[in-house]
Amino acid sequence: MRLRAGAARLLVAMALLAGGCASTMLTTQYPVLSVERTALLVSEISETSGLAAQGSQLWTHNDSGDRPRLYKISPEKGEVVQRRAVLDALNFDWEELAQDRDYLHIFDCGNNAGLREWMQVYSVRWDDLATDTEEAVPSRLTEFRFADAQPSAGVHEHNNDCEAATAVGDELWVFSKNWQDQQTRLYRLSADGERHALVSQAAYPVGGLITAADYDPDRQRLVLLGYTRNRFSSSAFIWLIPVVQNAPDWSNARRHPLSPAGQWEAVLWRPDGLVLTRESSLLGQSWLGFIPLP
């Protein structure tokens, strides 16, 4: 009996060591955050996958299946008020928008099968989007790959997908979507028109699949949006993470479940909270939502 008890204790200790901080972080429960629906989105953007703000208006796009095109939408009604094609671009699998003072960065980085080597960022000047025309806008191409990616065993059988990125200072932070270990890796990228082989800076135990990110320089806080994949259902969550000395302070990160359920794909900081978009799915039409935060 003593031998069995000792072996059991050893197995428990090994499990805790293997889980590391992931086990510790996910045991802390923070309140469920309710997403208030602010507008239904028109069917033209039923696969909304990224968000950015230009004044009071929002920009979004569809993921794979659409042309390389941006949509400006009304936050109040969810209607398309402007369409802008992006010159010299393809939409293989657009997944995210990131913005800084001068550029809107469009990430073509979806990688469900894990076999994609190079991913693209199309950077469009805000000045070129400021006009009321529907003329196509020029873009600057930057390419990147995950140099530390491991081989894929098939669709969703890998840790090398990517759907989340945000601008932090002069860098773009890119987050992996890990189908196998439910973590995310952080990569730092310069959208300078060159090709970059990136090595991850850190890995974080998010406990799910990360679909979007945004950083607020005023709050100095990062938000990661994601969902858990269960056998018969899924549930959405966000992580709120302080950024200290140009790095996520994971020791003070907070994980909040989201309600209602849905395929939440994009998140954006606003002065009074978070704006999110949900893709059209079996759970209903695509819509725009809001989470008030202090």
TILUM-473743 format. One line per 10 residues: number of its first residue (from 1); their letters; for each residue x negated, y, z of N, C-alpha, C. Coordinates in Angstrom, 1 decimal. Each point is the difference from the previous one (the first is absolute). Layout:
<recs>
NUM	A	X Y Z X Y Z X Y Z | ...
</recs>
This chain:
<recs>
1	MRLRAGAARL	-0.8 -1.2 0.0 0.8 1.2 0.0 -0.9 1.3 0.0 | -1.1 -0.1 0.8 -0.8 1.2 0.0 -0.6 0.3 -1.3 | -0.4 -1.1 -0.7 -0.6 0.2 -1.3 1.0 0.6 -1.0 | 1.2 -0.5 0.0 1.0 0.5 -0.9 0.3 1.5 0.4 | 0.1 0.3 1.2 0.3 1.4 0.4 -1.2 0.9 -0.4 | -1.2 -0.5 0.2 -1.2 0.8 -0.5 0.0 0.2 -1.4 | 0.3 -1.0 -0.8 0.1 0.1 -1.4 1.1 1.0 -0.5 | 1.1 -0.1 0.7 1.1 1.0 -0.3 -0.4 1.4 0.2 | -0.7 0.2 1.2 -0.5 1.4 0.2 -1.0 0.4 -1.0 | -0.8 -0.9 -0.5 -1.0 0.4 -1.0 0.7 0.3 -1.3
11	LVAMALLAGG	1.0 -0.7 -0.4 0.8 0.3 -1.2 0.6 1.3 0.1 | 0.6 0.3 1.2 0.7 1.3 0.1 -1.1 1.2 -0.1 | -1.1 -0.2 0.6 -1.1 1.0 0.0 -0.4 0.2 -1.5 | -0.2 -1.1 -0.7 -0.4 0.1 -1.4 1.0 0.7 -0.8 | 1.3 -0.3 0.2 1.1 0.7 -0.7 0.0 1.5 0.2 | -0.2 0.4 1.3 -0.1 1.4 0.3 -1.1 0.7 -0.7 | -1.2 -0.7 0.0 -1.2 0.6 -0.6 0.3 0.1 -1.5 | 0.6 -1.0 -0.6 0.2 0.1 -1.5 1.0 1.1 -0.3 | 1.0 0.2 0.8 1.0 1.0 -0.2 -0.5 1.4 0.3 | -1.0 0.1 0.9 -0.6 1.3 0.3 1.0 1.0 0.4
21	CASTMLTTQY	-0.2 1.2 -0.4 0.9 1.1 0.3 1.3 -0.1 -0.6 | 0.1 -0.8 -1.1 1.3 -0.2 -0.7 1.1 -0.5 1.0 | -0.4 -1.0 0.8 0.9 -0.6 1.0 0.4 1.1 1.0 | -1.0 0.8 0.5 0.3 1.0 1.0 0.9 1.0 -0.5 | -0.3 0.6 -1.2 0.8 1.1 -0.6 1.5 -0.4 -0.2 | 0.2 -1.2 -0.5 1.3 -0.3 -0.4 0.9 -0.4 1.1 | -0.5 -0.2 1.2 0.8 -0.3 1.2 0.6 1.3 0.6 | -0.5 1.2 -0.4 0.5 1.2 0.5 1.2 0.4 -0.8 | 1.2 0.2 0.6 1.2 0.3 -0.7 0.3 1.5 0.2 | 0.2 0.7 -1.2 0.4 1.4 0.0 1.4 0.1 -0.6
31	PVLSVERTAL	0.7 1.1 0.3 1.4 0.1 -0.4 0.2 -0.2 -1.5 | 1.1 -0.6 -0.4 0.5 -0.1 -1.4 0.3 1.4 -0.5 | -0.5 0.4 -1.2 0.3 1.3 -0.6 1.0 -0.2 -1.1 | 1.1 0.8 0.1 1.1 -0.1 -1.0 -0.3 1.0 -1.1 | 0.2 -0.6 -1.2 -0.2 0.8 -1.2 1.4 0.6 -0.4 | 0.1 1.3 0.0 1.2 0.6 -0.4 0.1 0.2 -1.5 | 1.0 -0.5 -0.7 0.1 0.2 -1.4 0.4 1.4 -0.4 | -0.8 0.6 -0.8 0.2 1.4 -0.4 0.6 0.1 -1.4 | -0.3 -1.0 -0.9 0.5 0.0 -1.3 -0.2 -1.3 -0.7 | 1.0 -0.4 -0.8 -0.2 -1.1 -0.9 -0.8 0.4 -1.2
41	LVSEISETSG	-0.9 -0.9 -0.5 -0.8 0.3 -1.2 0.7 -0.5 -1.2 | -0.1 0.7 -1.1 0.6 -0.4 -1.3 -0.7 -1.3 -0.5 | 0.7 -0.8 -0.8 -0.5 -1.2 -0.5 -1.3 0.1 -0.8 | -0.2 1.2 -0.5 -1.2 0.2 -0.8 -1.3 -0.2 0.8 | 0.1 0.2 1.3 -1.2 -0.2 0.9 0.4 -1.0 1.1 | 0.5 -1.1 -0.5 0.4 -1.1 1.0 -1.2 -0.7 0.6 | -1.2 0.1 -0.7 -1.2 -0.6 0.6 -1.0 1.0 0.5 | 0.5 1.0 0.6 -0.8 1.1 0.6 -1.1 -0.7 0.9 | -1.3 0.5 -0.2 -1.0 -0.7 0.7 -1.1 1.0 0.6 | 0.2 1.3 -0.2 -1.0 1.0 0.5 0.8 1.3 0.3
51	LAAQGSQLWT	-0.6 0.8 0.8 0.6 1.3 0.4 -1.1 1.1 0.1 | 0.3 1.2 -0.4 -0.8 1.1 0.2 0.9 1.3 0.0 | -0.5 1.0 0.6 0.8 1.2 0.2 -0.6 1.2 -0.8 | 0.8 0.8 -0.6 -0.4 1.2 -0.7 1.0 1.1 0.5 | -0.3 0.7 1.0 1.0 0.9 0.6 1.1 -0.8 0.6 | 1.3 0.4 -0.3 1.1 -0.7 0.5 0.4 -1.2 -0.8 | -0.6 -0.2 -1.2 0.3 -1.1 -0.9 -0.9 -1.2 0.2 | 0.5 -1.1 -0.4 -0.8 -1.3 0.2 -0.3 -0.5 -1.4 | -1.2 -0.7 -0.1 -0.4 -0.7 -1.2 0.0 -1.5 0.4 | 0.4 -0.8 -1.0 0.0 -1.5 0.2 -0.3 -0.6 -1.3
61	HNDSGDRPRL	0.0 -1.4 -0.1 -0.2 -0.7 -1.2 0.5 -1.4 0.2 | 0.2 -0.7 -1.1 0.3 -1.5 0.1 -1.2 -0.8 -0.1 | 0.0 -1.2 0.5 -1.1 -0.9 -0.1 0.0 -0.7 -1.4 | -0.5 -1.1 -0.1 -0.2 -0.7 -1.3 1.4 -0.1 -0.8 | 0.0 0.2 -1.3 1.2 -0.1 -0.8 0.4 1.3 -0.5 | -0.5 1.1 0.5 0.3 1.3 -0.5 -1.2 0.6 -0.8 | 0.3 1.1 -0.8 -1.1 0.7 -0.6 -0.8 0.7 1.0 | -1.2 0.5 -0.4 -0.8 0.8 0.9 0.6 1.4 0.2 | 0.9 0.1 1.0 0.8 1.2 0.1 0.3 0.3 1.4 | 0.0 1.3 0.3 0.3 0.5 1.3 1.4 0.6 0.0
71	YKISPEKGEV	0.7 0.0 1.2 1.3 0.5 0.1 0.1 1.0 1.2 | 0.4 1.2 -0.3 0.3 1.0 1.1 1.4 -0.2 0.4 | 0.3 -0.2 1.3 1.3 -0.3 0.5 0.4 1.1 1.0 | 1.3 0.2 0.1 0.6 0.8 1.0 0.2 -0.7 1.3 | -0.6 0.5 1.1 0.2 -0.8 1.3 1.4 0.0 0.5 | 0.8 0.9 -0.4 1.4 0.1 0.5 0.9 -1.0 -0.7 | -0.2 -0.2 -1.4 0.9 -0.8 -0.8 -0.6 -1.2 -0.6 | -1.3 -0.1 0.1 -0.7 -1.2 -0.6 0.0 0.0 -1.5 | 0.3 1.2 -0.6 0.1 0.0 -1.5 -1.3 0.4 -0.6 | -0.3 -0.4 -1.2 -1.2 0.3 -0.7 0.2 1.4 -0.6
81	VQRRAVLDAL	-0.9 0.9 0.3 0.0 1.4 -0.5 -1.1 0.3 -1.0 | -0.9 -0.9 -0.1 -1.1 0.1 -1.0 -0.7 -1.3 -0.2 | -0.4 -0.2 -1.3 -0.8 -1.2 -0.3 -1.3 0.4 -0.7 | -1.1 -0.6 0.4 -1.3 0.4 -0.7 -0.7 -1.3 -0.3 | -0.3 -0.2 -1.3 -0.8 -1.1 -0.4 -1.5 0.3 0.3 | -0.8 -1.0 0.3 -1.4 0.2 0.3 -0.8 -0.4 -1.2 | -0.8 0.9 -0.6 -0.8 -0.3 -1.2 -1.1 -1.0 0.3 | -0.4 -0.8 -1.0 -1.1 -0.9 0.1 0.1 -0.9 1.2 | 1.2 -0.5 0.4 0.2 -0.8 1.1 0.9 -1.2 -0.4 | -0.1 -1.1 0.8 0.8 -1.2 -0.1 0.7 -0.2 1.3
91	NFDWEELAQD	1.2 -0.6 0.0 0.6 -0.4 1.3 0.0 -1.5 0.0 | -1.1 -0.6 0.4 -0.1 -1.4 0.2 0.7 -0.4 1.3 | -0.3 0.7 1.1 0.8 -0.2 1.2 -0.3 1.2 0.9 | 0.7 1.1 -0.3 -0.2 1.2 0.9 0.6 -0.3 1.3 | -0.7 0.3 1.1 0.5 -0.3 1.3 -0.1 1.1 1.1 | -0.7 1.1 -0.3 -0.2 1.0 1.1 -0.3 1.3 -0.6 | 0.4 1.1 0.7 -0.5 1.3 -0.3 -0.7 0.6 1.2 | -1.1 0.7 -0.2 -0.8 0.7 1.0 -0.2 1.4 -0.4 | 0.0 0.9 0.9 -0.1 1.4 -0.5 -1.1 0.8 0.9 | -0.7 0.8 -0.7 -0.8 1.0 0.7 0.3 1.4 -0.5
101	RDYLHIFDCG	-0.8 1.0 0.3 0.3 1.3 -0.4 0.1 0.2 -1.5 | -0.8 -0.6 -0.7 -0.1 0.2 -1.5 0.6 -1.0 -0.8 | 0.1 -1.3 0.4 0.4 -1.1 -0.8 1.1 -0.8 0.6 | 0.8 -0.6 -0.9 0.9 -1.1 0.4 -0.7 -1.3 -0.6 | -0.2 -1.0 0.8 -0.8 -1.2 -0.4 1.0 -1.1 -0.1 | 0.1 -0.7 -1.2 0.9 -1.1 -0.2 -0.8 -1.3 0.0 | 0.4 -0.9 0.9 -0.8 -1.2 0.1 0.7 -1.2 -0.7 | -0.7 -0.5 -1.1 0.4 -1.2 -0.7 -0.8 -1.1 0.6 | 0.5 -0.6 1.1 -0.8 -0.9 0.7 0.7 -1.3 0.4 | 1.2 -0.2 -0.4 0.7 -1.2 0.4 -0.7 -1.3 -0.5
111	NNAGLREWMQ	-0.1 -1.0 0.8 -0.8 -1.2 -0.3 0.6 -1.2 0.7 | 1.2 -0.4 -0.4 0.7 -1.1 0.7 -0.7 -1.3 -0.2 | -0.6 -0.2 -1.2 -0.6 -1.3 -0.2 -1.5 0.0 0.5 | -0.5 1.1 0.4 -1.3 0.1 0.5 -1.1 -0.2 -1.0 | 0.3 0.0 -1.3 -1.0 -0.2 -1.0 -0.5 1.3 -0.7 | 0.6 1.1 0.4 -0.4 1.3 -0.6 -1.3 0.4 0.6 | -0.9 0.4 -0.9 -1.3 0.5 0.5 0.0 1.5 0.2 | 0.3 0.7 -1.1 -0.1 1.5 0.0 1.4 0.6 0.2 | 0.1 1.0 0.9 1.2 0.7 0.2 -0.2 1.5 -0.3 | 1.0 0.7 -0.3 -0.1 1.4 -0.6 0.6 1.0 0.9
121	VYSVRWDDLA	-0.5 1.2 0.0 0.6 1.2 0.6 0.0 1.1 -1.1 | 1.2 0.5 -0.3 0.2 1.1 -0.9 0.3 1.2 0.8 | -0.9 1.0 -0.2 0.1 1.2 0.8 0.5 1.2 -0.9 | 1.1 0.5 0.5 0.7 1.1 -0.8 -0.1 1.3 0.8 | -0.4 1.1 -0.6 0.0 1.2 0.7 1.4 0.6 0.3 | 0.1 0.5 1.3 1.3 0.6 0.4 0.3 1.1 -0.9 | -1.0 0.8 -0.5 0.3 1.1 -0.9 0.7 -0.4 -1.3 | -0.3 -1.2 -0.4 0.6 -0.5 -1.3 1.4 -0.5 0.3 | 0.3 -0.3 1.2 1.4 -0.5 0.4 0.9 1.2 0.4 | -0.6 1.2 0.1 0.8 1.1 0.5 1.0 0.6 -0.9
131	TDTEEAVPSR	-0.2 -0.3 -1.3 1.0 0.6 -1.0 1.3 -0.7 0.0 | 1.0 0.6 -0.6 1.3 -0.6 -0.1 0.3 -0.8 -1.2 | -1.0 -0.3 -0.8 0.1 -0.7 -1.2 0.0 -1.5 0.3 | 0.2 -0.8 -1.1 -0.1 -1.5 0.1 -1.1 -0.5 -0.9 | -1.0 0.9 -0.3 -1.1 -0.4 -0.8 -0.9 -0.9 0.8 | -0.7 -0.9 -0.7 -0.9 -0.9 0.6 -1.2 0.7 0.7 | -0.5 -0.5 1.1 -1.1 0.7 0.7 -1.3 -0.9 -0.2 | -1.1 0.7 -0.1 -1.3 -0.7 -0.1 -0.4 -0.6 1.4 | -0.8 -1.0 -0.1 -0.5 -0.7 1.3 -1.4 -0.3 -0.1 | -0.7 -0.2 1.2 -1.4 -0.5 0.0 0.0 -1.4 0.6
141	LTEFRFADAQ	-0.7 -0.9 -0.6 0.0 -1.4 0.4 -1.2 -0.3 0.9 | 0.3 -0.6 1.1 -1.0 -0.6 0.9 0.3 -1.5 0.1 | -1.0 -0.8 0.0 0.3 -1.5 0.1 -0.7 -0.5 1.3 | 0.5 -1.0 0.6 -0.6 -0.6 1.2 0.3 -1.5 0.1 | -0.8 -0.7 0.7 0.3 -1.4 0.3 -0.4 -0.3 1.4 | 0.5 -1.0 0.6 -0.3 -0.5 1.3 -1.2 -0.9 -0.2 | -1.2 0.5 0.3 -1.2 -0.8 -0.2 -0.2 -1.2 1.0 | 0.7 0.1 1.1 0.0 -1.1 1.0 1.2 -0.9 -0.1 | 0.8 0.1 -1.1 1.1 -0.9 -0.1 -0.3 -1.5 -0.1 | 0.8 -0.8 0.6 -0.2 -1.4 0.0 0.8 -0.6 -1.1
151	PSAGVHEHNN	-0.3 -1.2 -0.5 0.8 -0.6 -1.1 1.4 -0.2 0.3 | 0.9 0.1 -1.0 1.4 -0.2 0.2 0.4 -1.4 -0.3 | 0.9 -0.6 0.8 0.5 -1.3 -0.2 1.3 0.0 -0.8 | 0.5 1.2 -0.4 1.2 0.1 -0.7 0.8 1.2 0.4 | 1.2 0.1 -0.6 0.9 1.2 0.4 0.3 0.0 1.5 | -0.3 1.1 0.6 0.2 0.1 1.5 -0.8 -0.9 0.8 | -1.0 -0.6 -0.6 -0.9 -0.9 0.8 -1.4 0.6 0.1 | 0.0 1.2 0.5 -1.3 0.8 0.0 0.2 1.2 0.9 | -1.1 0.8 0.2 0.0 1.2 0.8 -0.4 1.2 -0.8 | 0.2 0.0 -1.3 -0.6 1.0 -0.8 1.0 0.9 -0.8
161	DCEAATAVGD	1.3 0.0 0.5 1.0 0.9 -0.6 -0.2 1.4 0.5 | 0.6 1.0 -0.6 -0.2 1.4 0.4 1.2 0.8 -0.4 | 0.7 0.7 1.0 1.1 0.8 -0.3 0.0 1.3 0.8 | -1.1 0.3 0.8 0.0 1.1 0.9 -1.3 0.8 -0.1 | 0.2 1.4 0.0 -1.2 0.9 0.0 0.5 1.3 0.4 | -1.0 0.8 0.5 0.3 1.4 0.4 -1.3 0.8 0.0 | 0.2 1.3 -0.1 -1.2 0.9 0.0 -0.3 0.4 1.4 | -1.2 -0.1 0.4 -0.5 0.4 1.3 -1.3 0.9 -0.2 | 0.2 1.3 0.2 -1.1 0.9 -0.4 -0.4 -0.1 -1.4 | -1.2 -0.3 -0.3 -0.5 -0.1 -1.4 0.0 -1.4 -0.6
171	ELWVFSKNWQ	0.6 -0.9 0.8 0.0 -1.4 -0.4 1.4 -0.5 -0.2 | 0.1 -1.1 -0.8 1.2 -0.8 -0.1 -0.2 -1.3 0.8 | 0.9 -0.2 1.0 0.0 -1.2 0.8 0.9 -1.0 -0.7 | -0.5 -1.2 -0.3 0.8 -1.0 -0.7 0.1 -1.2 0.9 | 1.2 -0.6 0.1 0.3 -1.1 1.0 0.4 -1.2 -0.8 | -0.6 -1.1 0.3 0.4 -1.3 -0.6 1.3 -0.5 0.5 | 0.6 -0.8 -0.8 1.3 -0.7 0.4 -0.4 -1.5 0.1 | -0.2 -0.5 1.2 -0.5 -1.4 0.2 1.2 -1.0 0.2 | 0.2 -0.8 -1.0 1.1 -1.0 0.0 -0.3 -1.1 1.0 | -1.3 -0.3 0.2 -0.3 -1.2 0.8 -0.2 0.3 1.5
181	DQQTRLYRLS	-0.9 0.9 0.3 -0.3 0.2 1.4 0.8 1.2 0.7 | 0.9 0.7 -0.8 0.8 1.0 0.6 -0.7 1.2 0.6 | -1.3 0.2 -0.5 -0.7 1.2 0.4 -0.1 1.0 -1.1 | -0.7 1.1 0.2 -0.3 0.9 -1.1 -1.4 0.4 0.1 | -0.7 0.2 -1.1 -1.3 0.5 -0.1 0.0 1.4 -0.5 | -0.9 0.8 0.6 -0.1 1.4 -0.4 -1.2 0.2 -0.9 | 0.2 0.7 -1.2 -1.0 0.4 -0.9 0.0 1.5 -0.2 | -1.2 0.6 -0.3 0.0 1.4 -0.2 -0.5 0.3 -1.4 | 0.7 0.8 -0.7 -0.2 0.2 -1.4 -0.1 1.5 -0.4 | -0.8 0.4 -0.9 -0.1 1.3 -0.6 0.6 0.0 -1.4
191	ADGERHALVS	1.1 0.8 -0.2 0.7 0.0 -1.3 -0.8 1.0 -0.9 | -1.2 -0.5 -0.5 -0.9 0.9 -0.7 -0.1 -0.3 -1.5 | 0.8 -0.9 -0.5 -0.1 -0.4 -1.4 -1.0 -1.0 -0.3 | -0.5 -0.7 1.0 -1.0 -1.0 -0.2 0.6 -1.4 0.4 | -0.9 -1.0 -0.1 0.4 -1.4 0.4 -0.7 -0.3 1.4 | 0.8 -0.6 0.9 -0.6 -0.2 1.3 0.3 -1.5 0.5 | -1.1 -0.6 0.4 0.2 -1.3 0.7 0.0 0.2 1.5 | 1.2 -0.2 0.6 0.2 0.4 1.4 -0.2 -1.2 0.9 | -0.5 0.3 1.2 -0.1 -1.0 1.1 0.8 0.6 1.2 | 0.8 -0.9 0.6 0.9 0.5 1.0 -0.8 0.5 1.2
201	QAAYPVGGLI	0.6 1.1 0.7 -0.6 0.6 1.1 0.4 -0.7 1.3 | 1.2 -0.5 0.0 0.6 -0.6 1.2 1.2 -0.8 -0.4 | 0.4 -0.9 0.9 1.2 -0.8 -0.1 0.9 0.2 1.2 | 1.3 0.1 -0.2 0.9 0.3 1.1 1.1 -1.0 0.1 | 0.4 -0.5 1.2 1.0 -1.0 0.2 1.4 0.5 0.0 | 0.5 0.3 -1.2 1.3 0.7 -0.2 1.2 -1.0 0.2 | -0.3 -1.3 -0.1 1.1 -1.0 0.2 1.0 0.0 -1.1 | -0.4 0.3 -1.3 1.0 0.1 -1.1 -0.7 0.4 -1.2 | 0.9 0.4 -1.0 -0.5 0.4 -1.3 0.2 1.5 -0.2 | -1.1 0.7 -0.2 0.0 1.5 -0.1 0.4 0.4 -1.4
211	TAADYDPDRQ	1.0 0.9 -0.1 0.5 0.4 -1.3 -0.2 1.5 -0.3 | -0.4 0.8 1.1 -0.1 1.4 -0.3 -0.8 0.6 1.2 | -0.6 1.2 -0.2 -0.7 0.7 1.0 0.1 1.5 -0.3 | -0.2 0.8 1.1 -0.1 1.5 -0.1 -0.7 0.5 1.2 | -0.7 1.1 -0.2 -0.8 0.6 1.1 0.5 1.5 0.1 | 0.2 0.4 1.2 0.4 1.4 0.3 -1.2 0.7 0.7 | -0.6 0.9 -0.7 -1.2 0.7 0.6 0.4 0.9 1.2 | 1.2 0.5 0.1 0.4 0.8 1.1 0.2 -0.8 1.3 | 0.6 -1.2 -0.2 0.2 -0.9 1.2 -1.3 -0.8 0.2 | -0.8 -0.1 -1.0 -1.2 -0.9 0.0 0.5 -1.4 0.3
221	RLVLLGYTRN	1.0 -0.4 -0.8 0.6 -1.3 0.2 0.3 -0.7 -1.3 | -0.3 -1.3 0.0 0.2 -0.8 -1.2 1.3 -0.9 0.2 | 0.8 -0.2 -1.0 1.1 -0.9 0.1 -0.2 -1.1 -1.1 | 0.2 -1.2 0.4 0.0 -1.2 -0.9 1.4 -0.6 0.0 | 0.5 -0.2 -1.1 1.3 -0.6 -0.2 -0.1 -1.5 -0.5 | 0.7 -0.9 0.6 -0.1 -1.4 -0.5 1.2 -0.8 0.4 | -0.1 -1.3 -0.2 1.0 -1.0 0.4 -0.6 -1.3 0.3 | 0.8 -0.8 0.8 -0.4 -1.4 0.2 0.7 -0.9 -0.9 | -0.7 -1.1 -0.4 0.6 -0.9 -0.9 0.3 -1.3 0.8 | 1.3 -0.3 0.2 0.4 -1.2 0.6 0.6 -0.9 -1.0
231	RFSSSAFIWL	0.4 -1.2 0.4 0.4 -1.0 -0.9 1.4 0.4 -0.6 | 0.9 0.5 0.8 1.3 0.3 -0.5 0.3 1.5 0.1 | -0.8 0.8 0.5 0.3 1.5 0.2 -1.3 0.8 0.1 | 0.1 1.3 0.0 -1.1 0.8 0.2 0.4 1.2 0.8 | -0.9 0.7 0.7 0.3 1.1 0.8 -1.1 1.1 -0.3 | 0.4 1.3 0.1 -0.9 1.1 -0.3 -0.6 0.6 1.2 | -1.1 0.7 -0.1 -0.6 0.6 1.2 -0.9 1.2 -0.5 | -0.4 0.9 0.9 -1.0 0.9 -0.3 -1.0 0.0 1.2 | -1.3 0.3 -0.4 -1.0 0.2 1.0 -0.3 1.5 0.0 | 0.0 0.6 1.2 -0.5 1.4 0.2 -1.3 0.0 0.7
241	IPVVQNAPDW	-1.0 0.6 -0.7 -1.4 -0.2 0.4 -0.7 1.3 0.1 | -0.6 0.4 1.1 -0.8 1.2 0.1 -1.3 -0.2 -0.9 | -0.4 1.1 -0.6 -1.3 0.0 -0.7 -1.0 0.9 0.8 | -1.1 -0.6 0.5 -0.9 0.6 0.8 -1.4 -0.1 -0.7 | -0.7 1.1 -0.2 -1.3 0.0 -0.6 0.0 -0.8 -1.3 | 1.0 0.3 -0.8 0.1 -0.5 -1.4 0.2 -1.5 0.0 | 0.6 -0.6 1.0 0.3 -1.4 0.0 1.3 -0.3 0.8 | 0.7 -1.0 -0.4 1.2 -0.4 0.8 -0.4 -0.4 1.4 | 0.7 0.5 1.0 -0.1 -0.3 1.4 0.9 -1.2 0.3 | -0.4 -1.2 -0.3 1.0 -1.1 0.1 0.4 -0.3 1.4
251	SNARRHPLSP	-0.9 0.4 1.0 0.3 -0.3 1.4 1.3 0.8 0.4 | 0.4 1.0 -0.7 1.2 0.8 0.4 1.0 -0.1 -1.1 | 0.0 -1.0 -0.8 1.0 -0.2 -1.1 1.3 -0.5 0.6 | 1.1 0.4 -0.6 1.3 -0.5 0.5 0.8 -0.6 -1.2 | 0.6 -1.1 0.3 0.7 -0.7 -1.1 1.5 0.1 0.4 | 0.8 0.6 -1.0 1.5 0.1 0.2 0.7 -0.8 -1.0 | 0.9 -0.9 0.4 0.9 -0.6 -1.0 0.9 1.1 -0.6 | 0.5 -0.3 -1.3 0.9 0.9 -0.6 1.4 -0.6 -0.2 | 1.0 0.8 0.0 1.3 -0.4 -0.3 0.7 1.0 -0.9 | 0.7 -0.3 -1.0 0.4 -1.4 -0.4 -1.0 -0.7 -0.8
261	AGQWEAVLWR	0.2 -1.3 -0.3 -0.9 -0.8 -0.8 0.0 0.5 -1.4 | -1.0 -0.3 -0.8 0.0 0.4 -1.4 -1.4 -0.1 -0.5 | -0.2 0.2 -1.3 -1.3 -0.1 -0.6 -0.5 1.5 0.0 | -0.6 0.4 1.1 -0.5 1.3 0.2 -1.4 0.1 -0.7 | -0.2 0.9 -0.9 -1.1 0.0 -0.8 -0.9 1.3 0.0 | 0.5 1.1 0.6 -0.7 1.2 0.0 0.3 0.8 1.2 | -1.0 0.8 0.5 0.1 0.8 1.2 -0.8 1.3 -0.2 | 0.6 1.1 0.6 -0.6 1.3 -0.1 0.2 0.8 1.2 | -1.0 0.6 0.6 0.1 0.9 1.1 0.7 1.3 -0.4 | 0.9 0.5 0.8 0.6 1.3 -0.1 -0.1 0.7 1.3
271	PDGLVLTRES	0.1 1.3 0.1 -0.1 0.7 1.3 0.8 -0.6 1.1 | 1.2 -0.5 -0.3 0.9 -0.5 1.1 0.1 -1.5 0.0 | -0.8 -0.7 -0.8 0.2 -1.4 0.1 -0.6 -0.7 -1.2 | 0.6 -1.2 -0.4 -0.5 -0.8 -1.1 1.1 -0.2 -1.0 | -0.3 0.2 -1.3 0.9 -0.4 -1.1 -0.4 -1.3 -0.5 | 0.9 -0.9 -0.3 -0.2 -1.3 -0.6 0.9 -0.2 -1.2 | -0.5 -0.9 -0.9 0.9 -0.5 -1.0 0.1 -1.5 0.1 | 1.2 -0.5 -0.4 0.3 -1.4 0.0 0.3 -0.5 -1.5 | -0.6 -1.0 -0.4 0.3 -0.5 -1.4 1.4 -0.7 0.0 | 0.6 -0.1 -1.2 1.2 -0.7 -0.2 -0.4 -1.5 0.2
281	SLLGQSWLGF	0.9 -0.7 0.7 -0.2 -1.5 0.3 1.3 -0.6 0.3 | -0.1 -1.3 0.5 1.3 -0.7 0.4 0.6 0.7 1.1 | -0.7 0.9 0.8 0.5 0.7 1.1 0.7 1.3 -0.4 | 0.0 0.4 -1.3 0.7 1.1 -0.4 -0.8 0.9 -0.9 | 0.6 1.2 -0.3 -0.5 1.0 -1.0 -1.2 0.6 0.6 | -0.9 0.6 -0.8 -1.1 0.7 0.4 0.4 1.3 0.7 | -0.6 0.4 1.0 0.3 1.3 0.6 -1.1 0.7 0.7 | 0.2 1.2 0.4 -0.9 0.9 0.7 0.4 0.1 1.4 | -1.0 -0.2 0.9 0.3 0.0 1.4 -0.9 0.9 0.8 | 0.4 0.3 1.3 -0.8 0.9 0.8 0.0 -0.5 1.5
291	IPLP	-1.2 0.1 0.6 -0.2 -0.3 1.4 -0.4 1.2 0.7 | 0.8 0.6 0.9 -0.4 1.2 0.7 -1.1 -0.3 1.0 | -1.0 0.7 0.1 -1.1 -0.2 1.0 -0.4 1.4 0.5 | -0.4 0.0 1.3 -0.5 1.3 0.6 -1.3 0.4 -0.7
</recs>
